[in-house]
Amino acid sequence: MFYQRKEKGRVFCGLCPKGCTIQEGQRGFCRVRENRGDVLYTLNYGRVSACALDPVEKKPLYHFCPGSLVFSLGTLGCNLKCGFCQNWQIAHGQPRTRILSPGQAVDMALEQKSRGLACIGLAYTYSEPFMWYEYVYDTSRLAREAGLQNVLVTNGYIREEPLRKILPYIDAMNIDVKGFTDQYYRENCLGKLGPVKRTVEIARQECHVEITTLLVPGLNDSPAEISELTDWVAGMSRDIPLHFSRYFPNYQFDLPATPEETLHRAYRIAGEKLNYVFLGNLGDPATQHTYCPRCKFPVIQRGGYATDTSGLQGKICLKCGQALELII
């Protein structure tokens, strides 16, 4: 989907902002879209590198069906190349895969549900799901027909047309905003910030959206940058959950882990303008709870992936009666 034939046997891929022009027999930047005889083929359709039944909080999604499970699956390939990638073995390597058709994936999710487990649907995650576009598109439509929900965990690096085409079948997204400067994206991810911001702004009009930013010491963690990110999110809605995650050395990066105080500082800065800010990879339960924006009562408490929603009656704070913006 989303390609055009050019002169001299080349094809233009219009799926993501990379805009690769691909010669005969060659692949795009993502490694999973190949020109064969002036036809662009997806090489990873149905190829699953990992699947598991995960807590929805692991995505992380904290305000979408809290306490539930989601059948999660991923493939290989990515259209960014972040030096700190935590899933580089499947994003940029050659992992073993198994074939799973869209129908089989939906049946596996339904099977979990039939066993009495709190499985709400499917999550397309682990690697970049937009580089699995055709498979995710087909599977998400089948899942919707079967009464299941669809979740994307994505870098948000997608063009507007394919984004709008798939959004009617997506119920929730966690979008990685890697940093909040174009320089950071260019130097550390081989991408641009603008398309990711556009994805967030469009998606939040159509489905539940949460944002994650991995704070890398000295590169995207300054108070000024955190303030700019916070202002942008708050300009859309104070109720969008923002997750700051702690970086650890991985892939091509050997910088020391993010200091805990850096994350707590970001938590304080963002908390001045946003109702829901969370810290990940830190092990501090107090920064993982959802607090009522009016009375600050912990309406949802989290410890690891254990979730306690007893502070709520539906979407209402039991202490003060404030309604919270949640998908239950």
DOBA-706636 format. One record per residue (C-alpha): residue in three letters; x, y, z. Coordinates in pm, whole numbers, padded with zeros to 5 digits, always signed. Each point is the difference from the previous one (the first is absolute). Example, Ala and Ser with C-alpha at 12.3 -4.5 7.8 and 13.67 -1.06 7.14 Angstrom:
# DOBA-706636
ALA+01230-00450+00780
SER+00137+00344-00066
//
This chain:
# DOBA-706636
MET+00000+00000+00000
PHE+00100+00365-00044
TYR+00263-00015-00275
GLN+00043+00146-00348
ARG+00195-00125-00299
LYS+00271+00231-00127
GLU+00224+00004-00305
LYS+00288-00247-00050
GLY-00153-00277+00208
ARG-00015+00196+00324
VAL-00291+00023+00242
PHE-00080+00269+00256
CYS-00123-00118+00341
GLY-00255+00239+00148
LEU-00060-00180+00328
CYS+00226+00202+00227
PRO+00180+00337-00007
LYS+00324-00166-00117
GLY-00146+00001-00350
CYS+00239-00265-00131
THR+00051-00028-00376
ILE+00091-00366-00043
GLN+00190-00154-00290
GLU-00085-00341-00148
GLY+00097-00274+00243
GLN+00071+00245+00282
ARG-00175+00068+00331
GLY-00099+00318+00178
PHE+00158+00134+00317
CYS-00233-00219+00210
ARG+00145-00320-00160
VAL-00345-00154-00046
ARG-00133+00160-00321
GLU+00161-00114-00326
ASN-00029+00095-00368
ARG-00059-00306-00213
GLY-00078+00071-00362
ASP-00135+00350+00070
VAL-00229-00136+00271
LEU+00066+00083+00366
TYR-00036-00307+00219
THR-00021-00025+00377
LEU+00241-00270+00118
ASN-00127-00036+00356
TYR-00371-00058-00055
GLY-00110-00256+00260
ARG+00355-00044+00131
VAL-00018+00016+00379
SER+00323+00038+00197
ALA-00164+00001+00344
CYS-00343-00041+00155
ALA-00119-00001+00360
LEU-00300+00077+00217
ASP+00105+00325+00170
PRO-00154+00234+00255
VAL-00123+00306-00185
GLU+00207+00207+00244
LYS+00314-00147-00160
LYS-00061+00186-00327
PRO-00017+00235+00199
LEU-00367+00094+00002
TYR-00118+00113+00342
HIS-00339+00149-00082
PHE-00125-00256-00250
CYS-00178-00301+00151
PRO+00220-00001+00313
GLY+00073-00342+00144
SER-00077-00184-00324
LEU+00213-00219-00225
VAL+00073+00034-00371
PHE+00133-00258-00246
SER+00319+00163-00125
LEU+00193-00080-00315
GLY+00282+00153-00197
THR+00208-00053-00312
LEU+00337+00134-00121
GLY+00111+00324-00162
CYS-00019+00368+00085
ASN+00005+00333-00184
LEU+00208+00176+00264
LYS+00340-00101+00133
CYS+00027+00116+00359
GLY+00342-00053+00151
PHE-00163-00090+00333
CYS-00251-00250-00146
GLN-00120-00247+00263
ASN-00136-00249-00255
TRP+00283+00020-00251
GLN+00025-00377-00039
ILE-00334-00009-00181
ALA-00010+00357-00131
HIS+00340-00018-00170
GLY+00103-00365+00026
GLN-00118-00324-00159
PRO-00211-00168+00267
ARG-00168-00334-00042
THR-00360+00038-00104
ARG-00310-00214-00032
ILE-00286+00050-00242
LEU-00328+00111+00151
SER-00284+00104-00228
PRO-00233+00283+00103
GLY-00274-00254+00069
GLN+00230-00212+00216
ALA+00111+00304+00200
VAL-00361+00098+00069
ASP-00087-00360+00092
MET+00288-00010+00249
ALA-00124+00317+00168
LEU-00354-00138+00012
GLU+00133-00322+00150
GLN+00154+00195+00289
LYS-00332+00168+00058
SER-00190-00331-00011
ARG+00228-00135+00275
GLY-00134+00267+00231
LEU+00301+00228-00025
ALA-00054+00375-00017
CYS+00127+00025-00358
ILE-00143+00306-00172
GLY+00155-00054-00343
LEU+00328+00037-00186
ALA+00302+00227+00036
TYR+00241+00052-00289
THR+00325+00074+00178
TYR+00363-00103+00072
SER+00124+00124-00342
GLU-00153+00280-00208
PRO-00358-00103-00095
PHE-00031+00254-00281
MET+00274-00194-00182
TRP-00244-00293+00022
TYR-00271+00219-00140
GLU-00187-00237-00231
TYR-00007-00277+00259
VAL-00111+00231+00280
TYR-00266+00152-00225
ASP-00145-00340-00093
THR+00025-00140+00353
SER-00148+00305+00170
ARG-00305-00009-00226
LEU-00061-00368+00081
ALA+00052+00070+00369
ARG-00254+00283-00007
GLU-00253-00232-00167
ALA+00061-00254+00278
GLY-00067+00259+00271
LEU+00366+00038+00099
GLN+00195+00321+00056
ASN+00318+00102-00183
VAL+00302+00171+00154
LEU+00304+00148-00177
VAL+00331+00062+00175
THR+00182+00211-00256
ASN+00263+00261-00076
GLY-00269+00193-00186
TYR+00219+00041-00309
ILE-00272-00041-00263
ARG-00147+00212-00279
GLU-00343+00149+00043
GLU-00188-00203-00264
PRO+00087-00347+00137
LEU-00049+00126+00355
ARG-00353+00120-00071
LYS-00081-00321-00188
ILE+00081-00226+00296
LEU-00121+00219+00288
PRO-00368-00107-00026
TYR+00109-00346+00118
ILE+00233+00113+00280
ASP-00127+00048+00356
ALA+00316+00118+00177
MET+00355+00105-00079
ASN+00311+00055+00204
ILE+00220+00224-00211
ASP+00372+00045+00065
VAL+00100+00364-00020
LYS+00374-00066+00010
GLY+00094+00357+00083
PHE-00130+00345-00073
THR+00254+00144-00242
ASP+00058-00075-00366
GLN+00373-00018+00074
TYR-00052-00284+00246
TYR-00201-00197-00256
ARG+00254+00061-00279
GLU+00308-00086+00203
ASN-00130-00288+00209
CYS-00294-00153-00189
LEU+00061+00091-00368
GLY-00342+00161-00016
LYS-00192+00323+00056
LEU-00223+00126+00280
GLY-00272+00162-00211
PRO-00167-00316-00135
VAL-00018-00150+00349
LYS-00170+00310+00141
ARG-00249-00013-00287
THR-00075-00366+00075
VAL-00074+00077+00364
GLU-00219+00298-00090
ILE-00204-00201-00253
ALA-00022-00322+00200
ARG-00127+00161+00319
GLN-00308+00116-00192
GLU-00084-00361-00094
CYS+00115-00228+00284
HIS+00149-00010+00348
VAL+00361+00127-00004
GLU+00280-00012+00255
ILE+00355+00127-00057
THR+00335-00143+00110
THR+00335+00179+00000
LEU+00320-00185+00089
LEU+00224+00250+00178
VAL+00363-00038-00110
PRO+00243+00191+00224
GLY+00143+00313-00158
LEU-00188-00043-00328
ASN-00373+00058+00049
ASP-00046+00053+00374
SER+00057+00372+00053
PRO-00266+00191+00197
ALA-00058+00225-00302
GLU-00072-00295-00231
ILE-00224-00169+00257
SER-00192+00327+00036
GLU-00046+00030-00377
LEU-00121-00359-00025
THR-00239+00058+00290
ASP-00138+00322-00150
TRP-00069-00179-00328
VAL-00182-00289+00170
ALA-00195+00234+00228
GLY-00100+00206-00303
MET-00185-00307-00129
SER-00137-00113+00337
ARG+00114-00002+00362
ASP-00144-00353+00023
ILE+00237-00170-00247
PRO+00217-00239+00205
LEU+00373+00070-00039
HIS+00250-00271+00094
PHE+00366+00079+00059
SER+00213-00312-00018
ARG+00349-00058+00137
TYR+00270-00072-00257
PHE+00252-00280+00054
PRO+00301-00070-00227
ASN-00105-00205-00301
TYR+00077-00060-00368
GLN+00244+00273-00111
PHE-00023+00219+00312
ASP+00228-00047+00301
LEU-00094+00314+00194
PRO-00071-00070+00368
ALA-00362-00053+00105
THR-00217+00307+00048
PRO+00039+00136+00353
GLU-00312-00049+00210
GLU-00010+00370+00086
THR-00023+00084-00371
LEU-00320-00200-00027
HIS-00143+00149+00318
ARG+00078+00348-00131
ALA-00183-00076-00325
TYR-00289-00139+00205
ARG-00025+00327+00195
ILE+00028+00223-00309
ALA-00263-00190-00198
GLY-00226-00033+00304
GLU-00041+00376+00014
LYS-00206-00004-00320
LEU-00111-00361-00052
ASN-00239-00202+00212
TYR+00165-00337-00059
VAL+00378-00049-00004
PHE+00174-00333+00062
LEU+00356-00127+00036
GLY+00109-00334-00145
ASN+00306-00225+00047
LEU+00048+00160+00340
GLY-00170-00224+00254
ASP-00172+00284+00187
PRO-00368-00097+00047
ALA-00099+00352+00107
THR+00082+00127-00351
GLN-00204-00277-00163
HIS-00331+00071+00173
THR-00283+00197-00157
TYR-00102+00286+00229
CYS-00331+00181-00010
PRO+00072+00338-00163
ARG-00225+00174+00254
CYS+00075-00156+00341
LYS+00323-00194-00082
PHE-00141-00326+00137
PRO+00171-00305-00162
VAL-00296-00135-00196
ILE+00209-00264-00181
GLN+00297-00150+00179
ARG+00267-00199-00180
GLY+00281-00221+00120
GLY+00192-00156-00286
TYR-00282-00119-00226
ALA-00249-00053+00283
THR-00278+00257-00027
ASP-00252+00098+00269
THR-00295+00209-00120
SER-00191-00009+00330
GLY+00032+00379+00031
LEU-00244+00037-00289
GLN-00369-00058-00049
GLY-00012-00031-00374
LYS+00192+00312-00106
ILE-00083+00196+00318
CYS+00240+00072+00288
LEU-00145-00166+00312
LYS+00135+00274+00224
CYS-00120+00321-00166
GLY-00225-00105-00290
GLN+00222+00141-00274
ALA-00044-00167-00341
LEU+00326-00116-00160
GLU+00075-00040-00368
LEU+00046-00378-00024
ILE-00099-00290-00224
ILE-00139-00268+00233
//
